[in-house]
C-alpha cells in the first residue's frame, strides 16, 4: 500500500450507496402514499390503547389504596380488641 493510491473515501465518493441524497429519497418514500395513512391509524389505535391503560392503572391504584386502608383499619381494630381484653 503506497501513499500514491486512492484513499478509502476517494473510492466511495458522495454518489455511493448510502449518501445523503439516498437518505432523503428514502424518507420521502416512507412519508408518502398509503403508508402515511397506516401510520396515522396505528398512532390513533395506540392512543386509544394508552388511554385505556391509564384508566385501568388509575382504577387499580384506587383499589389498592382502598384495600390497604381497610386492611390497616382491620389490623388496628384487632390490636385494640386484644389490648382491651387483657
SVG drawing of the C-alpha trace seen along z (x, -y; Angstrom):
<svg xmlns="http://www.w3.org/2000/svg" viewBox="-62 -14 66 24">
<polyline fill="none" stroke="black" stroke-width="0.4" points="0.0,0.0 1.8,-3.0 0.9,-6.6 0.1,-7.2 -3.1,-5.0 -6.6,-6.4 -7.9,-6.6 -11.0,-4.8 -13.0,-8.0 -11.9,-8.7 -13.0,-5.2 -16.5,-5.6 -17.2,-9.3 -20.5,-11.1 -22.5,-9.3 -22.2,-5.9 -24.9,-3.9 -26.0,-5.5 -25.3,-9.0 -27.3,-11.9 -29.3,-12.0 -30.3,-8.4 -31.4,-9.1 -33.6,-12.0 -35.3,-9.9 -35.9,-7.1 -37.5,-9.4 -39.8,-10.9 -40.8,-7.4 -41.7,-6.4 -43.8,-9.6 -45.9,-9.4 -48.6,-7.1 -50.8,-4.8 -48.1,-4.1 -48.7,-7.5 -52.3,-6.7 -51.4,-3.4 -49.1,-5.1 -51.8,-7.6 -54.2,-4.7 -51.7,-2.9 -50.9,-6.0 -54.7,-6.6 -55.2,-3.0 -52.2,-3.2 -53.5,-6.4 -56.8,-4.8 -55.0,-1.8 -52.9,-4.2 -56.0,-5.9 -57.5,-2.6 -54.3,-1.6 -54.2,-4.8 -57.8,-4.3 -57.1,-0.8 -54.0,-1.8 -55.9,-4.6 -58.7,-2.2 -56.2,0.4 -54.3,-2.2 -57.6,-3.3 -58.5,0.3 -55.1,0.9 -55.4,-2.3 -58.8,-1.4 -57.8,2.2 -54.7,1.1 -56.8,-1.4 -59.3,1.3 -56.5,3.7 -54.8,1.2 -58.1,0.4 -58.8,4.1 -55.3,4.7 -55.8,1.6 -59.2,2.9 -57.8,6.4 -54.9,4.8 -57.4,2.7 -59.6,5.7 -56.6,7.7 -55.3,4.9 -58.8,4.1 -59.3,7.8 -56.2,8.0"/>
</svg>
